[in-house]
Amino acid sequence: FLAPIQDQRGFNSEAIVERVLEDFKQQGLVRHFYRTEHYSPQDRRGIDFIVIRNDSSKIILQVKSSQRNIDKFVKKNAELKNNKYEGLFCILVKTDYLVDDQPLREEIKKILDL
C-alpha cells in the first residue's frame, strides 16, 4: 500500500525538479537535461536527471522526497560522500516547493555552480 504512495511522491518531486530545470534551460543557464525513465536501469542506479551544463560537463541528480530516503540511499551507496559521488548529487524536494520553489531553485543553482 505504501509503495504506490511513495512512488507518487517521488514522481511529483521529480516533476518539480523538471519544471525548474526547464526554466533554467529556457533562461540559457543550462544547455540541456534528460529525465530518466521510471524503473529504467539508470533510475535503478540512482540517476533521475542528467544535466548538461553550458560548459558541456554533466551533473547527475537523484531526487528524494524525504531526508530518510536520502539517508537510506547514502547508506546503500557506501561510496557516496557528502551526498555526491562521480558527479551525482542527492537533492531533497519538500512538499512546500509546490507553493514556493525558490529554495529548490537556489539549491539546484548551487549544485550546478550557476
MARVOSE-235426 format. One record per residue (C-alpha): residue number from 1; residue in one letter; chain; z, x negated, y negated. Coordinates in steps of 0.5 Angstrom, whole numbers, always signed. Layout:
<recs>
     k   r   c      zz      xx      yy
   NUM   a   A       Z       X       Y
...
</recs>
This chain:
<recs>
     k   r   c      zz      xx      yy
     1   f   A      +0      +0      +0
     2   l   A      +2      -6      -5
     3   a   A      -4     -10      -4
     4   p   A      -9      -5      -7
     5   i   A      -5      -4     -13
     6   q   A      -4     -12     -14
     7   d   A     -12     -12     -13
     8   q   A     -13      -7     -18
     9   r   A      -8     -11     -23
    10   g   A     -12     -18     -21
    11   f   A     -19     -14     -23
    12   n   A     -16     -11     -29
    13   s   A     -13     -18     -31
    14   e   A     -20     -22     -30
    15   a   A     -24     -16     -34
    16   i   A     -19     -18     -40
    17   v   A     -21     -25     -39
    18   e   A     -28     -24     -38
    19   r   A     -28     -20     -45
    20   v   A     -25     -26     -48
    21   l   A     -30     -31     -45
    22   e   A     -36     -26     -47
    23   d   A     -33     -26     -54
    24   f   A     -33     -34     -54
    25   k   A     -40     -34     -51
    26   q   A     -43     -30     -57
    27   q   A     -39     -34     -62
    28   g   A     -42     -40     -59
    29   l   A     -35     -43     -57
    30   v   A     -37     -44     -50
    31   r   A     -44     -45     -47
    32   h   A     -44     -40     -41
    33   f   A     -39     -38     -36
    34   y   A     -39     -35     -29
    35   r   A     -34     -30     -26
    36   t   A     -34     -31     -18
    37   e   A     -35     -25     -13
    38   h   A     -28     -22     -11
    39   y   A     -27     -24      -4
    40   s   A     -32     -30      -4
    41   p   A     -31     -37      -2
    42   q   A     -30     -39      -9
    43   d   A     -25     -34     -10
    44   r   A     -21     -35      -4
    45   r   A     -21     -43      -6
    46   g   A     -18     -40     -13
    47   i   A     -24     -40     -17
    48   d   A     -24     -34     -22
    49   f   A     -28     -36     -27
    50   i   A     -32     -43     -28
    51   v   A     -33     -44     -36
    52   i   A     -39     -49     -38
    53   r   A     -36     -52     -45
    54   n   A     -41     -54     -50
    55   d   A     -41     -61     -48
    56   s   A     -43     -59     -41
    57   s   A     -36     -60     -38
    58   k   A     -34     -55     -33
    59   i   A     -27     -51     -33
    60   i   A     -24     -47     -28
    61   l   A     -20     -41     -29
    62   q   A     -15     -38     -24
    63   v   A     -13     -31     -27
    64   k   A      -6     -29     -25
    65   s   A      -2     -22     -27
    66   s   A      +5     -25     -26
    67   q   A      +9     -31     -26
    68   r   A     +11     -30     -19
    69   n   A      +4     -30     -17
    70   i   A      +3     -37     -21
    71   d   A      +9     -40     -17
    72   k   A      +6     -38     -10
    73   f   A      -1     -41     -12
    74   v   A      +2     -47     -14
    75   k   A      +7     -48      -8
    76   k   A      +1     -46      -3
    77   n   A      -3     -52      -7
    78   a   A      +2     -57      -7
    79   e   A      -3     -62     -11
    80   l   A      -3     -57     -17
    81   k   A      +1     -61     -22
    82   n   A      +3     -57     -29
    83   n   A      -2     -51     -27
    84   k   A      -8     -55     -26
    85   y   A     -12     -60     -22
    86   e   A     -19     -62     -22
    87   g   A     -21     -58     -28
    88   l   A     -17     -52     -25
    89   f   A     -12     -48     -30
    90   c   A      -8     -42     -28
    91   i   A      -7     -37     -33
    92   l   A      -2     -31     -34
    93   v   A      -5     -25     -36
    94   k   A      +0     -20     -38
    95   t   A      -1     -12     -39
    96   d   A      +0     -12     -46
    97   y   A      -6     -16     -47
    98   l   A     -10     -10     -46
    99   v   A      -7      -8     -53
   100   d   A      -7     -15     -56
   101   d   A     -11     -20     -53
   102   q   A     -10     -25     -59
   103   p   A      -4     -29     -55
   104   l   A      -9     -30     -49
   105   r   A     -15     -32     -53
   106   e   A     -10     -38     -56
   107   e   A      -8     -40     -49
   108   i   A     -16     -40     -47
   109   k   A     -18     -44     -53
   110   k   A     -12     -49     -52
   111   i   A     -15     -50     -44
   112   l   A     -22     -50     -47
   113   d   A     -20     -55     -52
   114   l   A     -23     -51     -57
</recs>
